[in-house]
């Protein structure tokens, strides 16, 4: 379940925001019609730092980014604005670059030189309002049975940066708590 265009389907943005703040405990089943309430046993009224999200990672397919529903985009923008207020780092992992660009499909090393991939990253940035350097184009494994070093390197670079962003956020939270 993810974000859906219909209001009666997918996760409700308010539930995602509550999860980011640490108010939703493990094991909660998201309801596509109603957001979690404070009287739900899976609602965490007093989250500690370990319960909170330290980096919001959104996974989007490069081959369909320009055809995303306006309603889904609006929901994503609502969530992103709240994340911005909370000063949580945000990253987009743009998958399926090999399906969005034939040149990259033939030679993954050209991922950062491809005009088509650059265009997809720019579209993603413009639609969602996230900086270009926070968008990571990657090729995902889906039919391969053998791993490829180029694919692994691109995925690991994105993962390394995500972990670093989350670590920086935790360090900043700790400094803020120490000042109080």
Phi, psi and omega in degrees: 000136177220205176281135179237156180293322181285148178287342182260016181221152178079183181280139178283131181308325179298324177293323178295317179297318177295323177295319178301323180279354178090013183276353181246122181279158176304143177095354179289136176261116182294138180255123183287353183253322184232138176285158177298145178247163183296340180271359177287135180298341179268006177271127180258102184290330183233075182290144173262172183304329180291339181277342186273158176278137183254351175198127177272119179246122178251131179255122180228142178279127181296328185285348180232008184303321183283350179254012180294144179297140177300326180293320177293317179300317178298319178296318179296320179296321178300314180295315182298322178297318179293320178298321178297317177299322181281354180062031176276131178298150182232138180221145172242129173259114183265105186268176176059036180296332179291336177273343179270342184213120182296323180299317179291326177298321181281328181210099184298336179296346180268011183303321183272358179251351184285125176296323182294319178291320177301318178298317180296320178295318179294319177300314179300315179298315181293319182292316188257352177071037178244145185294151182301324183282002175252013179243124185245107175285131179222158172257130179259155174280132175217331180234349183285147174249351178243134178285151180238133184301319180299316179296314180300316182299316181294317179295317181292326176297317178296314180298318178302314180294321178299314179297319179295318178299315180296317179298316178299320179297316179297317178298319179294320177299319181295317178298318180296318179294324179293328181289326182291000000 
